[in-house]
Amino acid sequence: MSDLSLFARVRTGQPVTSGEARLAQMWRAFELLKASPAAMAGLAIIAVLVLVAMLAPVLAPYGPYAQELANQLRPPSAAHWLGTDEFGRDVLSRIVYGTRYTLYIVLLVAVIAAPIGLLVGASSGYLGGWIDTLFMRVTDIALAFPRLILALAFVTAFGPGLNNAIIAIALTGWPPYVRIARAEALTIRKSDYIAAIELMGASRLRIILLHVIPLCLPSLFVRLTLDMAGVILIAAGLGFLGLGAQPPAAEWGVMLSSGKEYMLSAWWVATFPGLAIFFVCMGFNLLGDGLRDILDPRQES
């Protein structure tokens, strides 16, 4: 069966399999995404980030830790397109390798924080009662503290280091996902779909894991995409303060920290890592806005 006949059947209301329906929905979402220039720009930025991280050894003209003390603080030139830092290291090469740290941080925080928030929020919304009250009060307490301040407290307790910073950021990032998953679960539990599953004798755990959580994923994925910019900024902030990745790591926050000493004499050392953070954060925000518009139930079909 061709894709054309599949989408024609979906549009005319003819019966399709669940797999065909998912394929049609994915294609429709991609079509809506293509209609948003801002979302496509964000997707392009993130795609470039991933490609640069994968091809870092090929794209970087020098090693990220190769020092040339004779070329300290050299301005941008044909030999070093973005200049060199205080140890004569190529700034462009360090930014290129810094994409790997950024993706590592983003992926680990997402893997840790999102499932916790999803499970807690879906359980709270579906079960209700004292469980809902307990979970939401704990969530409210966590949300009462500024995220960066709470991350600073955790990483201070754990000790400086990239992995400890990631754990600290993840421990402060789950509450918003709880709110979103709970709101979705409160609506889902009243549906005829869930009522039918309950009549069939499915356990609460099975309903939460196999039926409630999957229906919460679209909204949570949008929030996750929008949240990645904040994760990158917090990670860079911890690196800047010396609590995240440690020198000589080619991490953008660490590069900003070392470059702040030379803002007047060698502006390129801190400026280009800052621009890299700016563009990547903008990419995640643009993509998240586009996904939110697509998944908005009020979106016109």
PyMOL commands that set and color helices and strands:
alter all, ss='L'
color gray80, all
select helices_A, chain A and resi 3-11+18-34+37-54+56-59+69-71+91-127+129-143+147-158+162-173+175-188+192-199+204-240+252-262+268-295
alter helices_A, ss='H'
color red, helices_A
deselect
rebuild
show_as cartoon
